[in-house]
Amino acid sequence: MKNAFNLSPLAEKLRSDARSLVIAALLIGGLILWFVMAGRTDRVIYRGVDQAWAEPGIVHLKTDPAGNYVIQRNAEFAAMKVGCVYDLNYDVVFGRHQSNDRIKTVRRVTLVGCQTSWTGSGQPSSMSGAV
C-alpha cells in the first residue's frame, strides 16, 4: 500500500519543473542578448545626406529603399560613396507596434559594391562569372 503522505515524488517533480523553467529563461535571455549584440542589418543604396535635417555630429542618410537612418560623423561616414550599396547594421528595438519608419541608429557600415561595377544580372561583376 502506498503512503499518501510521501512527498518525495512531488518534491522531485517540482525540482524538475523548476529546472526546466530556469533553462527556458536562460535560453530566452541568451536569444535577447544575441539580438542586442548583433543588431539588424539592412542592405541599401546610399543616395547622399538628407539636407532637411541639421543636428551636430549626426547625419541623416538618404537611401534607396527609403529608410530613416542616422549615423555619427566619423571615418565610416566619410568613406561612404553616393550610389554604392551598403549593409547598414543598427540597434534593435524591442516592443510592440514598432513601425518601420522609426529612426535607426547605424552602428556599422559595410560596403557591398557600387552600382557602376554591377552587370545587368543584379550581382557584383565579381559574382556574375561564378557558376
C-alpha positions in Angstrom: 0.0 0.0 0.0 1.3 3.4 -0.9 1.9 6.0 1.7 -0.4 9.0 1.0 1.9 11.3 2.9 5.1 10.5 0.9 6.0 13.8 -0.7 9.3 12.9 -2.2 7.9 12.2 -5.8 6.1 15.6 -5.6 9.2 17.4 -4.5 11.2 15.7 -7.3 8.6 16.8 -9.9 8.7 20.4 -8.6 12.6 20.4 -8.8 12.4 19.0 -12.3 9.8 21.7 -13.4 11.8 24.5 -11.8 15.0 23.3 -13.6 13.1 23.3 -16.9 11.8 26.8 -16.3 15.3 28.1 -15.4 16.7 26.5 -18.6 14.0 28.1 -20.7 14.5 31.5 -19.1 18.3 31.3 -19.8 17.7 30.4 -23.4 15.3 33.2 -23.9 17.7 35.6 -22.2 20.5 34.4 -24.4 18.5 34.9 -27.5 17.6 38.5 -26.5 21.2 39.2 -25.7 22.3 37.9 -29.1 19.8 40.2 -30.9 21.0 43.2 -28.9 24.7 42.4 -29.6 24.2 41.5 -33.3 21.7 44.2 -34.2 19.8 44.1 -37.5 21.2 44.8 -41.0 19.6 46.4 -44.0 21.1 46.4 -47.5 20.5 49.8 -49.1 21.9 52.1 -51.8 23.4 55.2 -50.3 21.9 58.3 -52.0 23.6 61.1 -50.0 22.9 63.2 -47.0 19.4 64.4 -46.2 19.9 68.1 -46.1 16.5 68.6 -44.4 18.0 67.6 -41.1 20.7 69.5 -39.2 22.0 68.0 -36.0 25.5 68.5 -34.7 27.6 65.4 -35.1 24.8 63.3 -36.6 23.9 62.8 -40.3 20.6 61.6 -41.7 21.1 59.4 -44.7 19.1 59.3 -47.9 18.8 55.6 -49.0 17.1 53.5 -51.6 14.8 51.9 -50.4 13.9 54.8 -48.3 14.6 54.5 -44.6 15.2 56.7 -41.6 18.9 56.0 -40.9 21.2 58.3 -38.8 25.0 57.9 -38.4 27.6 59.8 -36.5 30.1 61.9 -38.4 33.1 59.5 -38.3 35.6 57.8 -40.6 33.0 55.2 -41.7 30.6 58.0 -42.8 33.4 59.9 -44.6 34.3 56.8 -46.6 30.7 56.3 -47.9 30.2 57.0 -51.6 27.0 58.0 -53.2 25.5 55.3 -55.4 27.2 52.4 -53.6 25.4 49.5 -51.9 26.0 49.2 -48.2 24.9 46.9 -45.3 23.8 49.2 -42.5 23.9 47.5 -39.1 21.7 49.2 -36.5 20.4 48.8 -33.0 17.4 46.5 -32.4 14.4 48.0 -30.6 12.1 45.5 -28.8 8.5 46.1 -28.0 5.1 46.0 -29.5 3.9 48.1 -32.5 7.4 49.0 -33.7 7.0 50.9 -37.0 9.3 50.5 -40.0 9.7 54.3 -40.3 11.4 54.7 -36.9 14.8 56.3 -36.8 17.5 53.6 -37.0 20.9 54.5 -35.5 23.6 52.9 -37.6 26.4 51.1 -35.7 28.4 49.6 -38.6 28.7 50.2 -42.3 29.9 47.5 -44.7 30.5 48.2 -48.4 28.9 45.6 -50.6 29.7 47.2 -54.0 29.0 50.1 -56.3 26.3 50.1 -59.0 28.6 51.2 -61.7 30.5 47.9 -61.4 27.3 45.8 -61.5 26.1 43.9 -64.5 22.5 43.6 -65.6 22.2 40.4 -63.5 21.9 42.4 -60.3 25.1 40.9 -58.9 28.5 42.5 -58.5 30.8 41.8 -61.5 33.0 39.6 -59.4 30.0 37.2 -58.8 28.5 37.3 -62.3 31.1 34.9 -63.8 30.7 32.3 -61.0 29.0 29.1 -61.9 
